[in-house]
Amino acid sequence: MSFMSRIGGFFTRRSSVNPKHPRDPALAAMFGFGNVSASGASVTADSAMRVAGVYACIRVRSLSMAQIPLHLYKLMSNGGLARATDHPLYEILHLRPNQMQTSFEWRESSVAHCDLRGDAYSRILINGAGRVEALLPLHPDRVWPFESDGRVAYRYFAPDGTIKIYLDHEILRLPGLSFEPFGRSLSPIELHKNTIGNSLTSTEYQGNLWRNSAVPKGGLETPAVLDDPAIKALRKNWNDRHAGPENSGNLAILHGGMKWIDIGMSHDDLQYVELMGMSLSDIARIYGVQPHKIGDLSRATNNNIEQQALEFVVDVIAPMAQRWEQRMTISLLTPAERKIYKIAFDLNGLLRGDSAARAALYRVLFACGALKPQDMRRLEGLDLLEGDAAEQTYVQINMAPLNELLKVLMKKGAPQQAGEDDDSFDQMKEQKPNGKTHLDA
């Protein structure tokens, strides 16, 4: 490890061990580890949450993952899946991973950690029987992965100042995008600090504008030179009359030869509104969130919102769910258990369309025997029916291949439908003008 890398690691560890002394942006920038954006704003995971677009994206993503049911399934002999409610891990994943959090809260905070810092970590507690007993979340700022004998190990800087080493099987790591398996995943905040810094700067500008605005904006030119007390008195008098939103637009009266000089830039010149809109769109693009889900309806229509909602599930939530499923499978199940158990999110509720489309799909699948009545009730969250009839598959008996039907019709003495007269089959063979019969045609 290079000297500069050790210095950078020192500052990171120091800020993790003692949160009362956060990283100094200026000092870290001197060593190449700064978090100051091009606009001059210090962008960290905590400060980025003050940007409305970042908060909205993380809120949408974390709530979407937290609300999806998470189950442990047992593989059945017929190829189906059944919920393994008798396995101790089922309640940990589905309801209560630890004594402080529900499964919803644990997953919500884990997604936020990934979106802000790149990784989410939980300590795996094992009981005397060798079973997973709990999953305790660890703050990513306090965890530092490193290589140990060809495997990943973790250095944890506890709040009390002690340093603990955990091996790979003791930590459940839910990573984001990473190019180095032994290092930290890429943090969206660090990668896009300039975009987020622009939003922070714009928000600060807006606050200063309303706090310090003295409209009309510009300067006062006087025919004579004023001393400091006169300048302070003039400035105080002007601000008392015009500063703040409650005094915005007050009529300015100039006397004693004073002249107003417009030296400010208007909002049109700054294109402030357009800048904020572009920033919101860029942040949504970073997190793969459709703009309408974070309140940007500028390009949303009634026709495309539902399609965009499905795209969000398919392109964002489903890949994240698969990443988590595989990580939890290899970290929480033994090699023997992986052959008979499966950890999976139930995405059916998010992927299904509107009620009319679901009804049409169920009708088609039921008619061809692909779905049982009980299956449809499970998918819709309805109470299950009693009796074996609900577990049977059904097909329509009034449908047959066309070539087989023609063979039956062409046979002599084919049975006739009730209500048909004896001449019905002959009528089918009545001559056409060209001499051919209907059947010949």
ZABA-324621 format. One record per residue (C-alpha): residue in three letters; x, y, z; chain; residue number from 1. Coordinates in nm, 2 decimals. Layout:
N
residuo	x	y	z	cadena	num
ala	X	Y	Z	A	NUM
...
END
This chain:
441
residuo	x	y	z	cadena	num
met	0.00	0.00	0.00	A	1
ser	0.13	0.34	-0.10	A	2
phe	0.21	0.62	0.15	A	3
met	-0.08	0.83	0.01	A	4
ser	-0.32	0.54	0.04	A	5
arg	-0.22	0.49	0.41	A	6
ile	-0.28	0.86	0.48	A	7
gly	-0.62	0.84	0.30	A	8
gly	-0.71	0.53	0.50	A	9
phe	-0.61	0.70	0.82	A	10
phe	-0.84	0.99	0.77	A	11
thr	-1.13	0.76	0.68	A	12
arg	-1.07	0.54	0.99	A	13
arg	-1.03	0.84	1.21	A	14
ser	-1.36	0.99	1.11	A	15
ser	-1.53	0.65	1.16	A	16
val	-1.39	0.59	1.50	A	17
asn	-1.47	0.93	1.64	A	18
pro	-1.78	1.08	1.48	A	19
lys	-1.73	1.41	1.67	A	20
his	-1.43	1.49	1.44	A	21
pro	-1.56	1.45	1.08	A	22
arg	-1.34	1.46	0.78	A	23
asp	-1.20	1.81	0.71	A	24
pro	-1.28	1.88	0.34	A	25
ala	-0.99	2.12	0.29	A	26
leu	-0.74	1.89	0.46	A	27
ala	-0.86	1.58	0.28	A	28
ala	-0.85	1.77	-0.05	A	29
met	-0.48	1.84	0.00	A	30
phe	-0.41	1.47	0.00	A	31
gly	-0.64	1.40	-0.29	A	32
phe	-0.93	1.25	-0.09	A	33
gly	-1.15	1.56	-0.07	A	34
asn	-1.53	1.56	-0.11	A	35
val	-1.55	1.92	-0.23	A	36
ser	-1.74	1.95	-0.56	A	37
ala	-1.66	2.19	-0.85	A	38
ser	-1.92	2.43	-0.72	A	39
gly	-1.74	2.46	-0.39	A	40
ala	-1.99	2.26	-0.18	A	41
ser	-1.87	1.98	0.05	A	42
val	-2.06	1.67	-0.06	A	43
thr	-2.09	1.38	0.18	A	44
ala	-2.34	1.11	0.23	A	45
asp	-2.51	1.31	0.50	A	46
ser	-2.51	1.65	0.32	A	47
ala	-2.64	1.48	0.00	A	48
met	-2.95	1.39	0.19	A	49
arg	-3.04	1.76	0.22	A	50
val	-3.09	1.76	-0.16	A	51
ala	-3.46	1.69	-0.23	A	52
gly	-3.38	1.49	-0.54	A	53
val	-3.14	1.26	-0.36	A	54
tyr	-3.37	1.21	-0.06	A	55
ala	-3.66	1.13	-0.29	A	56
cys	-3.47	0.88	-0.49	A	57
ile	-3.34	0.70	-0.19	A	58
arg	-3.68	0.70	-0.02	A	59
val	-3.84	0.55	-0.33	A	60
arg	-3.58	0.28	-0.38	A	61
ser	-3.56	0.19	-0.01	A	62
leu	-3.94	0.18	0.05	A	63
ser	-3.98	-0.03	-0.27	A	64
met	-3.74	-0.29	-0.16	A	65
ala	-3.87	-0.29	0.20	A	66
gln	-4.23	-0.35	0.11	A	67
ile	-4.16	-0.66	-0.10	A	68
pro	-4.23	-0.98	0.09	A	69
leu	-3.91	-1.17	0.16	A	70
his	-3.95	-1.55	0.21	A	71
leu	-3.74	-1.86	0.26	A	72
tyr	-3.88	-2.14	0.04	A	73
lys	-3.83	-2.51	0.04	A	74
leu	-3.79	-2.69	-0.29	A	75
met	-4.06	-2.95	-0.34	A	76
ser	-4.02	-3.29	-0.51	A	77
asn	-4.26	-3.18	-0.79	A	78
gly	-4.05	-2.87	-0.87	A	79
gly	-4.27	-2.63	-0.68	A	80
leu	-4.19	-2.40	-0.38	A	81
ala	-4.34	-2.40	-0.04	A	82
arg	-4.27	-2.14	0.24	A	83
ala	-4.03	-2.29	0.49	A	84
thr	-4.20	-2.14	0.79	A	85
asp	-4.05	-2.40	1.02	A	86
his	-3.70	-2.29	0.95	A	87
pro	-3.55	-2.04	1.20	A	88
leu	-3.42	-1.82	0.92	A	89
tyr	-3.77	-1.77	0.79	A	90
glu	-3.88	-1.54	1.07	A	91
ile	-3.54	-1.35	1.07	A	92
leu	-3.58	-1.26	0.70	A	93
his	-3.95	-1.22	0.68	A	94
leu	-4.03	-1.04	1.01	A	95
arg	-3.75	-0.97	1.26	A	96
pro	-3.38	-0.98	1.18	A	97
asn	-3.28	-0.84	1.52	A	98
gln	-3.42	-0.71	1.85	A	99
met	-3.43	-0.35	1.73	A	100
gln	-3.57	-0.37	1.38	A	101
thr	-3.84	-0.53	1.17	A	102
ser	-3.75	-0.68	0.84	A	103
phe	-3.90	-0.37	0.67	A	104
glu	-3.68	-0.13	0.87	A	105
trp	-3.37	-0.34	0.82	A	106
arg	-3.41	-0.36	0.45	A	107
glu	-3.50	0.01	0.42	A	108
ser	-3.19	0.12	0.60	A	109
ser	-2.97	-0.13	0.41	A	110
val	-3.09	0.01	0.07	A	111
ala	-3.01	0.36	0.20	A	112
his	-2.66	0.26	0.30	A	113
cys	-2.60	0.11	-0.04	A	114
asp	-2.73	0.41	-0.23	A	115
leu	-2.53	0.66	-0.01	A	116
arg	-2.21	0.47	0.06	A	117
gly	-2.20	0.18	-0.18	A	118
asp	-2.24	-0.11	0.07	A	119
ala	-2.46	-0.23	0.35	A	120
tyr	-2.32	-0.46	0.63	A	121
ser	-2.48	-0.68	0.89	A	122
arg	-2.31	-0.89	1.16	A	123
ile	-2.43	-1.25	1.14	A	124
leu	-2.49	-1.39	1.49	A	125
ile	-2.47	-1.77	1.52	A	126
asn	-2.63	-1.97	1.81	A	127
gly	-2.49	-2.28	1.97	A	128
ala	-2.67	-2.50	1.72	A	129
gly	-2.49	-2.33	1.43	A	130
arg	-2.80	-2.15	1.31	A	131
val	-2.83	-1.78	1.22	A	132
glu	-2.98	-1.61	1.52	A	133
ala	-2.98	-1.25	1.42	A	134
leu	-2.86	-0.99	1.17	A	135
leu	-2.71	-0.68	1.34	A	136
pro	-2.66	-0.38	1.10	A	137
leu	-2.32	-0.21	1.10	A	138
his	-2.27	0.14	0.98	A	139
pro	-2.07	0.13	0.65	A	140
asp	-1.84	0.42	0.75	A	141
arg	-1.71	0.19	1.03	A	142
val	-1.64	-0.11	0.81	A	143
trp	-1.34	-0.15	0.59	A	144
pro	-1.30	-0.47	0.38	A	145
phe	-0.96	-0.61	0.30	A	146
glu	-0.80	-0.92	0.16	A	147
ser	-0.70	-1.20	0.40	A	148
asp	-0.56	-1.53	0.25	A	149
gly	-0.75	-1.48	-0.07	A	150
arg	-1.08	-1.41	0.10	A	151
val	-1.25	-1.10	0.21	A	152
ala	-1.22	-0.99	0.58	A	153
tyr	-1.36	-0.68	0.75	A	154
arg	-1.20	-0.44	0.99	A	155
tyr	-1.47	-0.28	1.21	A	156
phe	-1.40	0.04	1.40	A	157
ala	-1.64	0.02	1.70	A	158
pro	-1.79	0.34	1.86	A	159
asp	-1.59	0.27	2.17	A	160
gly	-1.26	0.31	1.97	A	161
thr	-1.18	-0.06	1.96	A	162
ile	-1.10	-0.24	1.63	A	163
lys	-1.25	-0.58	1.55	A	164
ile	-1.17	-0.82	1.27	A	165
tyr	-1.46	-1.02	1.12	A	166
leu	-1.42	-1.30	0.87	A	167
asp	-1.63	-1.34	0.55	A	168
his	-1.88	-1.59	0.71	A	169
glu	-1.94	-1.35	1.00	A	170
ile	-2.07	-1.06	0.78	A	171
leu	-2.36	-1.03	0.54	A	172
arg	-2.25	-0.78	0.28	A	173
leu	-2.51	-0.63	0.05	A	174
pro	-2.29	-0.46	-0.21	A	175
gly	-2.35	-0.21	-0.49	A	176
leu	-2.15	-0.18	-0.81	A	177
ser	-1.79	-0.28	-0.75	A	178
phe	-1.48	-0.32	-0.96	A	179
glu	-1.27	-0.46	-0.67	A	180
pro	-1.40	-0.76	-0.47	A	181
phe	-1.17	-0.69	-0.18	A	182
gly	-1.25	-0.32	-0.16	A	183
arg	-1.55	-0.10	-0.11	A	184
ser	-1.82	-0.07	-0.37	A	185
leu	-1.86	0.26	-0.56	A	186
ser	-2.05	0.53	-0.38	A	187
pro	-2.30	0.71	-0.61	A	188
ile	-2.25	1.02	-0.39	A	189
glu	-1.87	1.03	-0.44	A	190
leu	-1.90	0.95	-0.81	A	191
his	-2.15	1.23	-0.88	A	192
lys	-2.05	1.48	-0.62	A	193
asn	-2.04	1.76	-0.88	A	194
thr	-2.40	1.70	-0.98	A	195
ile	-2.51	1.68	-0.62	A	196
gly	-2.29	1.98	-0.53	A	197
asn	-2.46	2.19	-0.79	A	198
ser	-2.80	2.11	-0.62	A	199
leu	-2.66	2.20	-0.28	A	200
thr	-2.52	2.53	-0.41	A	201
ser	-2.85	2.61	-0.59	A	202
thr	-3.05	2.54	-0.27	A	203
glu	-2.81	2.76	-0.07	A	204
tyr	-2.84	3.03	-0.33	A	205
gln	-3.21	3.03	-0.30	A	206
gly	-3.20	3.05	0.08	A	207
asn	-2.96	3.35	0.06	A	208
leu	-3.17	3.51	-0.20	A	209
trp	-3.48	3.51	0.02	A	210
arg	-3.29	3.60	0.34	A	211
asn	-3.08	3.88	0.20	A	212
ser	-3.28	4.01	-0.10	A	213
ala	-3.32	4.39	-0.11	A	214
val	-3.54	4.45	-0.41	A	215
pro	-3.47	4.65	-0.63	A	216
lys	-3.13	4.49	-0.64	A	217
gly	-2.82	4.69	-0.72	A	218
gly	-2.62	4.97	-0.57	A	219
leu	-2.66	5.33	-0.46	A	220
glu	-2.44	5.60	-0.61	A	221
thr	-2.39	5.92	-0.41	A	222
pro	-2.24	6.25	-0.53	A	223
ala	-2.02	6.28	-0.22	A	224
val	-1.79	6.04	-0.04	A	225
leu	-1.94	5.89	0.28	A	226
asp	-1.76	5.79	0.59	A	227
asp	-1.80	5.45	0.75	A	228
pro	-2.08	5.56	1.00	A	229
ala	-2.28	5.71	0.72	A	230
ile	-2.24	5.40	0.50	A	231
lys	-2.35	5.18	0.78	A	232
ala	-2.65	5.40	0.86	A	233
leu	-2.75	5.41	0.49	A	234
arg	-2.72	5.04	0.45	A	235
lys	-2.92	4.97	0.76	A	236
asn	-3.19	5.21	0.66	A	237
trp	-3.21	5.05	0.31	A	238
asn	-3.22	4.69	0.44	A	239
asp	-3.48	4.78	0.70	A	240
arg	-3.71	4.91	0.43	A	241
his	-3.64	4.65	0.15	A	242
ala	-3.47	4.33	0.28	A	243
gly	-3.68	4.02	0.33	A	244
pro	-3.98	3.87	0.14	A	245
glu	-4.22	4.08	0.35	A	246
asn	-4.06	4.40	0.21	A	247
ser	-4.01	4.28	-0.15	A	248
gly	-4.12	4.53	-0.41	A	249
asn	-4.14	4.83	-0.17	A	250
leu	-4.10	5.17	-0.35	A	251
ala	-3.75	5.31	-0.32	A	252
ile	-3.72	5.69	-0.26	A	253
leu	-3.37	5.83	-0.34	A	254
his	-3.28	6.18	-0.23	A	255
gly	-2.97	6.39	-0.18	A	256
gly	-2.84	6.32	-0.54	A	257
met	-2.83	5.94	-0.49	A	258
lys	-2.87	5.73	-0.80	A	259
trp	-2.97	5.36	-0.84	A	260
ile	-2.74	5.13	-1.04	A	261
asp	-2.86	4.79	-1.14	A	262
ile	-2.57	4.56	-1.10	A	263
gly	-2.76	4.23	-1.03	A	264
met	-2.85	3.94	-1.25	A	265
ser	-3.21	3.84	-1.29	A	266
his	-3.35	3.49	-1.25	A	267
asp	-3.40	3.48	-1.62	A	268
asp	-3.03	3.54	-1.67	A	269
leu	-2.94	3.28	-1.42	A	270
gln	-3.20	3.04	-1.56	A	271
tyr	-3.25	2.92	-1.20	A	272
val	-3.57	2.73	-1.25	A	273
glu	-3.42	2.54	-1.55	A	274
leu	-3.11	2.46	-1.35	A	275
met	-3.31	2.31	-1.07	A	276
gly	-3.51	2.10	-1.32	A	277
met	-3.20	1.97	-1.49	A	278
ser	-3.04	1.88	-1.15	A	279
leu	-3.35	1.69	-1.05	A	280
ser	-3.35	1.50	-1.37	A	281
asp	-2.98	1.42	-1.34	A	282
ile	-3.02	1.28	-0.99	A	283
ala	-3.31	1.06	-1.10	A	284
arg	-3.09	0.93	-1.38	A	285
ile	-2.81	0.84	-1.13	A	286
tyr	-3.04	0.62	-0.93	A	287
gly	-3.24	0.48	-1.22	A	288
val	-3.56	0.63	-1.09	A	289
gln	-3.83	0.75	-1.32	A	290
pro	-3.87	1.13	-1.27	A	291
his	-4.25	1.11	-1.20	A	292
lys	-4.17	0.89	-0.89	A	293
ile	-3.99	1.18	-0.73	A	294
gly	-4.24	1.45	-0.82	A	295
asp	-4.12	1.56	-1.17	A	296
leu	-4.43	1.53	-1.39	A	297
ser	-4.30	1.75	-1.67	A	298
arg	-4.29	1.46	-1.92	A	299
ala	-4.54	1.23	-1.76	A	300
thr	-4.88	1.14	-1.91	A	301
asn	-5.16	0.91	-1.81	A	302
asn	-5.06	0.67	-2.08	A	303
asn	-4.69	0.62	-1.99	A	304
ile	-4.69	0.64	-1.60	A	305
glu	-4.80	0.28	-1.56	A	306
gln	-4.55	0.16	-1.81	A	307
gln	-4.27	0.36	-1.64	A	308
ala	-4.37	0.21	-1.31	A	309
leu	-4.33	-0.14	-1.45	A	310
glu	-3.99	-0.04	-1.60	A	311
phe	-3.88	0.08	-1.26	A	312
val	-3.96	-0.27	-1.11	A	313
val	-3.80	-0.46	-1.40	A	314
asp	-3.49	-0.24	-1.45	A	315
val	-3.42	-0.13	-1.09	A	316
ile	-3.59	-0.34	-0.82	A	317
ala	-3.57	-0.68	-0.98	A	318
pro	-3.19	-0.67	-1.04	A	319
met	-3.14	-0.54	-0.68	A	320
ala	-3.36	-0.82	-0.55	A	321
gln	-3.16	-1.08	-0.74	A	322
arg	-2.83	-0.93	-0.61	A	323
trp	-2.96	-0.95	-0.25	A	324
glu	-3.10	-1.30	-0.29	A	325
gln	-2.77	-1.45	-0.41	A	326
arg	-2.58	-1.27	-0.14	A	327
met	-2.81	-1.39	0.14	A	328
thr	-2.81	-1.74	0.00	A	329
ile	-2.44	-1.78	0.01	A	330
ser	-2.40	-1.60	0.35	A	331
leu	-2.69	-1.74	0.54	A	332
leu	-2.74	-2.09	0.41	A	333
thr	-2.50	-2.38	0.44	A	334
pro	-2.40	-2.57	0.12	A	335
ala	-2.63	-2.85	0.22	A	336
glu	-2.92	-2.61	0.28	A	337
arg	-2.88	-2.44	-0.06	A	338
lys	-2.98	-2.76	-0.23	A	339
ile	-3.33	-2.76	-0.06	A	340
tyr	-3.39	-2.40	0.03	A	341
lys	-3.42	-2.08	-0.16	A	342
ile	-3.43	-1.71	-0.04	A	343
ala	-3.64	-1.50	-0.27	A	344
phe	-3.84	-1.18	-0.29	A	345
asp	-4.21	-1.20	-0.40	A	346
leu	-4.22	-0.95	-0.69	A	347
asn	-4.57	-1.06	-0.81	A	348
gly	-4.74	-0.77	-0.64	A	349
leu	-4.52	-0.51	-0.81	A	350
leu	-4.51	-0.67	-1.15	A	351
arg	-4.88	-0.72	-1.20	A	352
gly	-5.07	-0.47	-1.41	A	353
asp	-5.41	-0.31	-1.37	A	354
ser	-5.72	-0.52	-1.26	A	355
ala	-5.86	-0.56	-1.61	A	356
ala	-5.53	-0.69	-1.75	A	357
arg	-5.49	-0.93	-1.46	A	358
ala	-5.84	-1.06	-1.51	A	359
ala	-5.78	-1.12	-1.88	A	360
leu	-5.45	-1.30	-1.80	A	361
tyr	-5.61	-1.52	-1.54	A	362
arg	-5.89	-1.61	-1.77	A	363
val	-5.66	-1.73	-2.04	A	364
leu	-5.43	-1.92	-1.81	A	365
phe	-5.72	-2.09	-1.63	A	366
ala	-5.89	-2.19	-1.96	A	367
cys	-5.57	-2.38	-2.07	A	368
gly	-5.51	-2.54	-1.74	A	369
ala	-5.21	-2.34	-1.64	A	370
leu	-5.36	-2.20	-1.33	A	371
lys	-5.58	-2.35	-1.06	A	372
pro	-5.85	-2.15	-0.88	A	373
gln	-5.64	-2.17	-0.56	A	374
asp	-5.34	-2.02	-0.75	A	375
met	-5.53	-1.72	-0.86	A	376
arg	-5.66	-1.66	-0.51	A	377
arg	-5.30	-1.68	-0.38	A	378
leu	-5.18	-1.43	-0.64	A	379
glu	-5.46	-1.19	-0.54	A	380
gly	-5.42	-1.23	-0.17	A	381
leu	-5.76	-1.38	-0.12	A	382
asp	-5.87	-1.64	0.14	A	383
leu	-5.81	-1.99	0.01	A	384
leu	-6.10	-2.22	-0.07	A	385
glu	-6.18	-2.54	0.11	A	386
gly	-6.18	-2.87	-0.07	A	387
asp	-5.99	-3.05	-0.34	A	388
ala	-6.18	-2.88	-0.63	A	389
ala	-5.99	-2.56	-0.58	A	390
glu	-5.66	-2.74	-0.63	A	391
gln	-5.76	-2.90	-0.96	A	392
thr	-5.68	-2.77	-1.31	A	393
tyr	-5.96	-2.72	-1.56	A	394
val	-5.97	-2.72	-1.94	A	395
gln	-6.26	-2.64	-2.18	A	396
ile	-6.39	-2.96	-2.34	A	397
asn	-6.56	-2.78	-2.63	A	398
met	-6.23	-2.71	-2.80	A	399
ala	-6.05	-2.95	-3.04	A	400
pro	-5.78	-2.93	-3.32	A	401
leu	-5.94	-2.83	-3.64	A	402
asn	-5.80	-3.12	-3.85	A	403
glu	-5.95	-3.37	-3.60	A	404
leu	-6.29	-3.20	-3.62	A	405
leu	-6.29	-3.22	-3.99	A	406
lys	-6.21	-3.59	-3.98	A	407
val	-6.52	-3.64	-3.75	A	408
leu	-6.74	-3.43	-3.98	A	409
met	-6.64	-3.62	-4.29	A	410
lys	-6.70	-3.96	-4.15	A	411
lys	-7.02	-4.13	-4.25	A	412
gly	-7.28	-4.15	-3.98	A	413
ala	-7.11	-3.88	-3.78	A	414
pro	-7.32	-3.78	-3.47	A	415
gln	-7.53	-3.47	-3.53	A	416
gln	-7.57	-3.19	-3.28	A	417
ala	-7.90	-3.18	-3.10	A	418
gly	-8.15	-2.96	-3.29	A	419
glu	-8.00	-3.03	-3.63	A	420
asp	-8.22	-3.18	-3.90	A	421
asp	-8.11	-3.48	-4.11	A	422
asp	-8.02	-3.27	-4.41	A	423
ser	-7.77	-3.04	-4.22	A	424
phe	-7.47	-3.23	-4.34	A	425
asp	-7.60	-3.24	-4.70	A	426
gln	-7.65	-2.86	-4.68	A	427
met	-7.29	-2.82	-4.60	A	428
lys	-7.21	-2.99	-4.93	A	429
glu	-7.45	-2.80	-5.14	A	430
gln	-7.30	-2.69	-5.48	A	431
lys	-7.14	-2.35	-5.52	A	432
pro	-7.17	-2.17	-5.86	A	433
asn	-6.83	-2.30	-5.96	A	434
gly	-6.93	-2.66	-5.90	A	435
lys	-6.73	-2.70	-5.57	A	436
thr	-6.88	-2.78	-5.24	A	437
his	-6.82	-2.57	-4.92	A	438
leu	-6.60	-2.85	-4.78	A	439
asp	-6.41	-2.88	-5.11	A	440
ala	-6.34	-2.51	-5.10	A	441
END
